[in-house]
Amino acid sequence: MSGTFIGMPKFQTAAKEALGNSQQRRNLQHATHTIREKRARVVEELDDWEGLRQAGADIKDNVLSHLDTYLVQLEESLTRAGATVHWAGDAAEANEIVTSLVRATGADEVVKVKSMATQEIGLNEALEEAGIAAWETDLAELIVQLGHDRPSHILVPAIHRNRAEIREIFLREMGHVGTPPPAGLTSEPRELAEAARVHLREKFLRAKVAISGANFAIAETGTLVVVESEGNGRMCLTLPETLISVVGIEKVLPRLEDLEVFMQLLPRSSTGERMNPYTSTWTGITPGDGPQQVHVVLLDNGRTDALADTVGRQALRCIRCSACLNVCPVYERVGGHAYGSVYPGPIGAILNPQLRGTTSEVDQSLPYASSLCGACGDVCPVKIEIPDLLVHLRTRVVDEHRGGMPSGEEIAMKGAAWMFSDHRRWEKAQKGAELGGRMFRKKDTIGRLPGPLSAWSDARDAPVPPAESFRTWWKREKEGQ
Amino acid sequence: MSARDDMLARIAAALEGAERTPPPDHPYGAVTPLADVAATFVECVEDYRAVVERVAPEGIAAAVAQALSRATRIVVPPGLPTEWLVALDRVEVVADDGHLSADELDRFDAVVTAARVGIAVTGTIVLDHGPDQGRRALSLVPDLHICVVHESQLVGDVPESIAPLRDAVDAGRPLTWISGPSATSDIELERVEGVHGPRTLHVLLVAPTS
């Protein structure tokens, strides 16, 4: 297991490997089912969940279709409130900005609030190269970091690990980077959380610089919002002298009042709680309270490419709740690593190909990492039509491969189209299938087919064709009358 | 071309010819009708395994003293009503002067603050860090947070909570929304209370003056 997603194989290859890990499958099944039931219960409690979802989608659409206006307004508000605003076109630019800001403080370490944007740009690795230690302070992120592992879930990045594995990681690694765990550490979640508390407290109290993301950035007031559970966010946002926040440009909300919608949608969708334990908001610099140096890095990194796709841009509504992961039958079995990105699951399957383009093997394969069952679209709190987008992106991948040698699949599809276009041809084909079906005799499913056809037969349990088709049966019955 | 100009140009290009969606027709600030706002608040705060007590206005000092029975040193924000602390016995009280370091705050047993808003349906307390609540570090570092909320500060659900917080945000103050003690579900999705924030949240809900 390595700590990077670079050079990942295509989804189907990685998925096959993940499916062989039965411990991981058990961990994932337990976790996803627990959280999906919790979510369903608290969503049920609200009278008009659908109305809230619609409001969430509408606010985001309003933001996205006026993104330039709102970003300039956000910049003005932040600047007025004493923050310094930076613009970063891509990951390299963002990492360079953050690294030089940290260097300017003279610090050689930073504490970090869990942030998808900083993971997306590989900030920890960039800081490490510059000789700056980045300490993840969210418990799950800490487990991933100490385990030299990769995140596998947006909300609970260590969801693929169970308590016994976490205990082992703590015992093996914690002492190398700070306060070690107590000698008699058991695998009780309460004890593991206590070990993390003691380990990180030392780091919080001495930290000079913190790095965060933001769940929301309010254009009108210049207020940034971080939604969290453990209090590690509050520690990072409050105690250090310098705070640097990396914020995706799609995170902007027009007005403070818009929080009423998202502070109902997000906690219920992500942790399945009526409200998360802690939410912090800050508006630039508050004299005498919290960091007196506040920087905000506005990050593009492919978001404007997604915005240019009239169908695909709705993926930018995403508030990173991970409800779609928790209900996805594919994610539940395969886990997050196979998606080759910090954004796994259904949202990752549509977001990654849009943010990174469809040039790599893994990004071309992601739109196919779905059975199109539709559960993801049903739970999405901002009504992203994930199944529609998957199909849209499949079209894009296919279109990009037009011209040149046709693939076996294309030839097969062309043949099928020709056959389906005439009922006589279709009947002939069925006759052939009936004969073929008899070849399999007592088997229920077609096993491994030879040669290139194995690519098709290996990925599914296709039933053998019936000995008699419906049409043949109908004809026989009718003639018998 | 600066990164800023480049990004804004890319956005403008991406949106060329796009339909500009207006802000939604959403009933902001809608009131959630509840039969008994205070009872719902108590029930929902307790759901997070926080301690909640209902007290009469004249009973605040006694309840604070009782909640601090095991504390020897506490910190309070500079604007906390002094009458809340009159029943304390053998407890050293330090009013924050703004210069206590994180390490110094870590050596207090507890903090007592007021609040700005209580949200019944979600069991949430919102601090707007006015003088009776103090700067953020005060209510973060000590392990026990005693928070005095008045019934008149309660609202039904989240939509009603924004209006009373608006002034603080406009004045550049931070907000802290607190729903129970610090918690994590990062290990097998099992909820464990008490990670980095105060491990005990003790809420005193004060009835209106009769």
Interface residues (C-beta under 8 A of the other chain):
Chain A: N27 H30 A31 T34 I35 Q54 A55 D58 I59 D61 N62 L64 S65 H66 L67 D68 L71 V72 A81 G82 W87 A88 G89 E93 T137 D138 L139 A140 I143 V156 A158 I159 N162 R163 I166 P189 R190 L192 A193 E194 A196 R197 L200 R201 F204 L205 T221 T223 S229 E230 G231 N232 R234 M235 L237 T238 L239 I249 P254 L256 E257 L259 E260 V261 M263 Q264 P267 T271 E273 R274 M275 N276 P277 Y278 T279 S280 T281 W282 T283 G284 I285 T286 G288 D289 G290 L298 D300 T304 D305 L307 A308 T310 R313
Chain B: S2 A3 R4 D6 M7 L8 R10 I11 A12 A13 A14 L15 A18 E19 R20 T21 P22 P23 P24 D25 H26 Y28 G29 C44 D47 Y48 G98 A102 D103 D106 I119 V121 T122 G123 T124 H129 R135 R136 A137 L140 V141 D157 V158 P159 S161 I162 L165 R166 V169 D170 G172 R173 P174 L175 T176 W177 I178 S179 G180 P181 S182 A183 T184 S185 D186 I187 E188 L189 E190 V192 G194 V195 H196 G197 P198
